[in-house]
């Protein structure tokens, strides 16, 4: 028989001794365990093994072991002891432990059977372990007891504080709620064992948020605790709730959470206008639906409870103005409903009401939830353009009206109080043909050109009226002119008629039906009358029959027409209308005589040509050729003489009075400037290339020198060479400006060797300075060289 238990010792103050007794085994097992130590034979062992396996009842029953969690000692924690009645204390029994945590969390002394926990245990991680125990013969390794399971339970200690897993909390409650109104329920959880002691028993309390709110200590339900909490006074509250285990006793662990509570709005504040009188102004030219001003009623509520509806409830401008509510800003917008006129009415008074459309019955005693204000609107005068009366004109005028006839008086007036003078004109874009004219002061609309209904039957013109003192103010009116028809167009053929009559035609045969058109449009309709013209009234060939339906028939009066006698007849027809006065015209019908077959089908309408044999004699042909030859010779002679008489392009200056301006009163450039430029070069540059006249304003030596100066010399720093190069270019360019024109060379030069020639510095100039270099500057500076240059005793310049 086995026993196991837990023994108290100095090393384990928390141990709990447990002594367990097991039921007796079968007789054979008991004999073997308590009898002799003789070894069993092989057959006995098998028999014993079969009997053990066939046994349905467990040979031992273990109770649970208990060990406290969170042991903090340094030595292994003693859990309990396994002991078998077969154990004589001589170490022949070996105890083995297996299962959950065996060898890792729990160990067993295989000799004594003592079980120890070698790790710190946490019930919140694992509350129990299931292990298996076995007793073996140390020498043979055979089981001395059947293997059995036992449980080690971890006993709880209060090592976990309550926690609010859903915190922090957010809640709202309507303002002005009664005391005790539920707000939100908070819940704290404790990881300790709720079935063991009071470690998981939680009690709630409020640390912050009094006196506004309270909490149920058992359920954690938060309620309002104060009457008439007003959102407009304070909207947000921060409430701190504490949960403490151990039933709230001293030494219990606690946890806290925050609950943010917002007071939601209710309609408990009526709207109020901040001012009882509003003053507004509007221009009389303000268009319909334009904004005049805004009014607003203040409401301390928000959202739907602050929604406002504005209306006009009284005043003398109910039909002139309107008010709309802006849903975004809850303001009333006053707008123009009808056109305004400063001259008719200068001010209006309106009574505006603002009211909450959404009311709560329990707060009606705080009302009324509406308010009114008075709005005074002043209409401001503006300089308005002239106004026509009526606003549109319709005029009918006959097309034969005389030029300058007044067809309508256009009237406009200044709507302003000043009543400025008006000047009239026609918008020429509406009357591009300039058929009409309007008197600038009286507004009389007159015809300026003849009207023709058949050309333009309707005229839509725009008459402008402008204030004399302010031309920017312009009014306009549309004038529709209908041109009435008069009988001024004679009827004529509807198209070009060309009739055919057969040679074999008989008398009274119809050869053509004619009709007419008239551009006029009489009210009673068109009716035409046909007859032969007076000169053809007794025409022996054809006759006319008026059908009285605006058509007429042309009939043959005889038979026996012949092409070779006359192949074309012209029949004048007189057409008259029914107008007043009667107009008529004569139209000509062309009748061709044609050859026809027996069935009357036209075969040919061309007269047969009677060719007469004509031959020219040889003498006549020779005479004609001789005349042609003489004409050709004359033409060539004339052309040759014109070439010889052609004047040359370069004409001597003495023979052409238009050539030069020879002398003039200007002082000029000296004795060499006596002749002007040759204008022949401008007449014909090509001819000038053949006869190149020498320039008379240049001496031969300088001219010959300039011819050989290359163009590249223009970059030479010597002014003399630069000028010569430019002169050379001008001589060779026949299309250059006239020779006496001003040439700009844009060249400063290197400075004068004579330094400054200014008279301001003549005092400091050396009187003995030499000017001999002037002789090298050419004939143009000869006079200066003679005046300033030194001479030897012989009088020669040196």
FENRA-V155532 format. One record per helix or strand of 2 or more residues. SS is the DSSP state (A for helix, B for strand). FROM is the first residue (numbers start at 1). TO is the last residue. If there is no record, write none. Layout:
BEGIN
SS|FROM|TO, SS|FROM|TO
END
This chain:
BEGIN
B|2|5, B|20|21, A|27|34, A|42|54, B|65|68, B|77|84, B|93|99, B|106|108, B|114|117, B|128|137, B|148|155, B|169|174, B|182|185, B|203|208, B|213|215, B|221|224, B|236|244, A|246|248, B|254|264, B|272|273, B|277|283, B|291|295, B|297|298, A|303|306, B|309|315, B|321|326, B|331|336, B|347|355, A|361|366, B|370|380, B|387|388, B|392|398, B|406|409, B|412|413, B|422|426, B|436|438, B|444|447, B|458|467, B|474|484, B|492|493, B|498|502, B|510|517, B|529|532, A|534|536, B|542|546, B|551|556, B|568|576, B|584|596, B|602|604, A|618|644, A|680|683, A|685|690, A|700|707, A|711|715, A|719|732, A|759|764, A|772|777, A|779|788
END
